[in-house]
Amino acid sequence: MKKIQDTVISLKKINKSFPLEMGGVQQVLFDINFDIKAGEFVAVMGPSGSGKSTCMNIIGALDTPTSGTYELYGRDVTGLTPDELAMARNESIGFVFQQFNLLPKRSVLDNVMLPLMYRGLPMGDRIARAREMLRRVGLEKFESYLPTQLSGGMKQRVAIARALAGEPKLILADEPTGALDSKMGNEILQFFKQLNQDMGITIVMITHEFDIAKYANRLIHIRDGKINYDGKMPRDDRGL
């Protein structure tokens, strides 16, 4: 029997530098180390410029570190080609972004089906799975609508349905409530908790706000490119 990989994400001594126009480099991540286990709900938090977005890009296989090792489900993806990284993303990660990233001229159903197209699924299977995901987020009656006809909260639910369509075990959410009012944002965060608790989906959420982060069970706080806290969600943000 194949052993189930319990560790979803493993970052070991991750460093990241970017070249400067005038020469030299700017280092933005310094020896980042952490593991995330299957079924965790983790918030990666930090102020603007802390390096959390760079860390997210590496976790999401959107970028590669300058040095160090990143293992996704036990597979070292550090040295993969861009095409191999794209395949790893499509197979393993569901993305939810702050600005939804929906195609405005395609229907809700088409948007949810999009990641399934890259997997080569037959059209009938794509439609059936996309409709099931829309049912899960309560938007089954809106499949023919365009994103421009939906509220912000509905757009984010479509984005979540799209993330779920590929049946990922990991969802990476980047500031998922940043474009929503507080009421709608709380509904989306509660929905993430439900996905984590009821379906066992591992969720990594990037945010700069403690009020958002506290919906998670674990906090990884980054400041000046270094981890200065990694543990159970504290009661408040004092000392971070």
Secondary structure per residue as TSV (DSSP state, phi and psi in degrees):
chain	resnum	aa	ss	phi	psi
A	1	M	-	360.0	135.2
A	2	K	-	-70.7	132.0
A	3	K	-	-73.3	133.3
A	4	I	-	-76.8	130.1
A	5	Q	-	-78.3	112.8
A	6	D	-	-78.8	-31.9
A	7	T	E	-90.6	117.8
A	8	V	E	-83.0	-47.7
A	9	I	E	-126.3	132.6
A	10	S	E	-138.6	111.5
A	11	L	E	-105.3	127.0
A	12	K	E	-127.1	113.6
A	13	K	E	51.0	49.2
A	14	I	E	-78.4	123.9
A	15	N	E	-122.9	146.5
A	16	K	E	-142.0	127.5
A	17	S	E	-127.5	151.6
A	18	F	E	-123.1	138.7
A	19	P	E	-69.5	146.1
A	20	L	-	-99.3	147.9
A	21	E	T	-59.6	-34.5
A	22	M	T	-89.3	8.3
A	23	G	S	103.3	157.9
A	24	G	S	81.5	-174.4
A	25	V	E	-136.1	158.9
A	26	Q	E	-117.3	120.6
A	27	Q	E	-89.0	130.0
A	28	V	E	-116.0	-17.7
A	29	L	E	-128.1	138.9
A	30	F	E	-128.6	107.8
A	31	D	E	46.4	57.1
A	32	I	E	-78.8	126.0
A	33	N	E	-133.1	121.3
A	34	F	E	-167.2	155.2
A	35	D	E	-117.0	146.6
A	36	I	E	-124.6	125.3
A	37	K	E	-88.7	159.2
A	38	A	T	-58.9	134.5
A	39	G	T	88.6	0.5
A	40	E	-	-80.8	155.5
A	41	F	E	-121.2	105.4
A	42	V	E	-117.9	134.3
A	43	A	E	-103.4	128.1
A	44	V	E	-102.8	113.1
A	45	M	E	-123.4	150.3
A	46	G	-	178.1	159.4
A	47	P	-	-70.9	169.1
A	48	S	T	-57.7	135.3
A	49	G	T	83.6	5.1
A	50	S	S	-77.5	-22.3
A	51	G	S	107.7	0.6
A	52	K	H	-66.4	-36.3
A	53	S	H	-68.8	-38.3
A	54	T	H	-63.0	-41.7
A	55	C	H	-61.7	-41.3
A	56	M	H	-61.5	-41.7
A	57	N	H	-63.2	-34.1
A	58	I	H	-72.5	-44.7
A	59	I	H	-58.5	-39.7
A	60	G	T	-82.8	7.2
A	61	A	T	58.0	29.1
A	62	L	S	-91.3	-15.5
A	63	D	S	-150.5	166.5
A	64	T	-	-120.7	150.0
A	65	P	-	-74.1	158.8
A	66	T	S	-71.4	-37.3
A	67	S	E	-153.5	163.8
A	68	G	E	104.8	-179.0
A	69	T	E	-129.4	134.2
A	70	Y	E	-120.6	120.5
A	71	E	E	-111.6	127.6
A	72	L	E	-113.4	114.6
A	73	Y	T	53.1	41.3
A	74	G	T	82.1	-1.1
A	75	R	E	-104.4	126.8
A	76	D	E	-72.5	112.1
A	77	V	-	-105.0	8.4
A	78	T	T	-59.1	-42.1
A	79	G	T	-103.9	19.0
A	80	L	-	-71.4	153.2
A	81	T	-	-72.7	164.2
A	82	P	H	-55.1	-40.2
A	83	D	H	-66.1	-40.1
A	84	E	H	-67.3	-37.3
A	85	L	H	-64.4	-41.1
A	86	A	H	-61.4	-40.3
A	87	M	H	-67.1	-40.5
A	88	A	H	-62.7	-40.9
A	89	R	H	-62.1	-48.5
A	90	N	H	-65.1	-32.8
A	91	E	H	-83.8	-27.0
A	92	S	H	-119.5	-22.6
A	93	I	E	-126.6	135.1
A	94	G	E	-104.2	127.8
A	95	F	E	-104.1	138.9
A	96	V	E	-129.7	119.9
A	97	F	-	-108.5	161.1
A	98	Q	T	-60.4	-42.5
A	99	Q	T	-97.6	19.2
A	100	F	-	72.6	-41.9
A	101	N	-	55.4	43.7
A	102	L	-	-93.1	152.0
A	103	L	-	-81.6	112.9
A	104	P	T	-65.6	-26.1
A	105	K	T	-99.6	8.0
A	106	R	S	-112.8	149.0
A	107	S	-	-65.5	164.7
A	108	V	H	-55.3	-44.6
A	109	L	H	-61.7	-44.1
A	110	D	H	-61.6	-40.6
A	111	N	H	-62.2	-41.2
A	112	V	H	-71.1	-31.3
A	113	M	H	-75.5	-16.5
A	114	L	H	-51.4	-51.7
A	115	P	H	-64.6	-23.8
A	116	L	H	-73.9	-27.8
A	117	M	H	-62.3	-40.2
A	118	Y	T	-69.3	-16.5
A	119	R	T	-89.5	-5.6
A	120	G	T	77.6	21.2
A	121	L	-	-69.2	143.8
A	122	P	-	-59.4	151.2
A	123	M	H	-55.8	-42.2
A	124	G	H	-60.6	-40.5
A	125	D	H	-68.2	-38.2
A	126	R	H	-61.5	-46.7
A	127	I	H	-63.2	-44.6
A	128	A	H	-62.6	-43.8
A	129	R	H	-70.1	-40.7
A	130	A	H	-62.8	-41.2
A	131	R	H	-65.1	-36.2
A	132	E	H	-65.9	-39.6
A	133	M	H	-67.8	-38.5
A	134	L	H	-64.9	-35.7
A	135	R	H	-62.7	-39.6
A	136	R	H	-63.9	-33.0
A	137	V	T	-97.0	7.1
A	138	G	T	77.4	25.5
A	139	L	-	-122.7	25.5
A	140	E	G	-62.9	-22.7
A	141	K	G	-86.0	-0.2
A	142	F	G	-115.1	17.4
A	143	E	T	-62.4	-28.4
A	144	S	T	-90.9	-4.6
A	145	Y	S	-72.7	157.5
A	146	L	-	-91.0	151.2
A	147	P	G	-54.7	-31.3
A	148	T	G	-66.6	-14.4
A	149	Q	G	-93.7	3.4
A	150	L	S	-110.6	157.0
A	151	S	-	-75.2	168.7
A	152	G	H	-59.3	-44.0
A	153	G	H	-63.6	-38.2
A	154	M	H	-67.5	-38.7
A	155	K	H	-61.3	-41.3
A	156	Q	H	-68.0	-32.9
A	157	R	H	-67.3	-35.8
A	158	V	H	-62.9	-42.5
A	159	A	H	-62.3	-37.3
A	160	I	H	-68.4	-41.8
A	161	A	H	-59.5	-41.2
A	162	R	H	-62.9	-41.6
A	163	A	H	-64.1	-34.9
A	164	L	H	-80.4	-18.7
A	165	A	H	-59.0	-36.3
A	166	G	T	-81.5	6.9
A	167	E	-	52.5	50.6
A	168	P	-	-75.0	153.5
A	169	K	S	-93.3	-5.5
A	170	L	E	-133.3	129.5
A	171	I	E	-115.6	129.8
A	172	L	E	-109.3	114.0
A	173	A	E	-112.5	117.9
A	174	D	E	-102.0	106.6
A	175	E	S	45.2	56.8
A	176	P	T	-67.9	-14.9
A	177	T	T	-112.4	9.2
A	178	G	T	-61.6	-28.2
A	179	A	T	-101.2	12.9
A	180	L	S	-117.6	155.9
A	181	D	-	-73.0	168.7
A	182	S	H	-63.2	-38.6
A	183	K	H	-64.1	-49.0
A	184	M	H	-67.9	-36.6
A	185	G	H	-61.1	-41.7
A	186	N	H	-64.3	-36.6
A	187	E	H	-64.4	-41.5
A	188	I	H	-65.5	-42.0
A	189	L	H	-65.5	-38.3
A	190	Q	H	-63.8	-35.2
A	191	F	H	-66.7	-39.2
A	192	F	H	-60.4	-43.2
A	193	K	H	-60.9	-38.6
A	194	Q	H	-65.3	-44.2
A	195	L	H	-59.4	-40.6
A	196	N	H	-68.9	-44.5
A	197	Q	H	-79.6	-41.0
A	198	D	H	-86.8	-32.6
A	199	M	H	-109.9	-7.2
A	200	G	-	71.1	19.1
A	201	I	-	-74.6	131.6
A	202	T	E	-74.4	130.6
A	203	I	E	-124.8	128.8
A	204	V	E	-117.8	118.2
A	205	M	E	-116.4	126.8
A	206	I	E	-96.5	130.1
A	207	T	E	-157.1	160.3
A	208	H	S	-111.9	4.2
A	209	E	-	-115.1	129.2
A	210	F	H	-65.9	-35.9
A	211	D	H	-61.6	-26.3
A	212	I	H	-82.6	-46.1
A	213	A	H	-59.4	-31.3
A	214	K	T	-68.6	-8.4
A	215	Y	T	-72.6	-19.3
A	216	A	S	-82.1	171.1
A	217	N	S	-99.1	-19.2
A	218	R	E	-135.9	143.5
A	219	L	E	-120.1	128.9
A	220	I	E	-112.4	113.5
A	221	H	E	-105.9	128.7
A	222	I	E	-114.5	133.0
A	223	R	E	-139.4	130.5
A	224	D	T	53.6	38.2
A	225	G	T	78.2	8.1
A	226	K	E	-129.5	151.3
A	227	I	E	-79.7	122.3
A	228	N	E	-112.9	-0.4
A	229	Y	E	-159.4	135.9
A	230	D	E	-149.3	107.6
A	231	G	E	176.9	-165.0
A	232	K	E	-59.0	145.2
A	233	M	-	-56.7	119.4
A	234	P	-	-71.4	166.0
A	235	R	S	-73.4	-27.2
A	236	D	S	-150.2	178.6
A	237	D	-	-96.5	14.2
A	238	R	T	-67.2	134.2
A	239	G	T	90.1	-5.9
A	240	L	-	-84.3	360.0
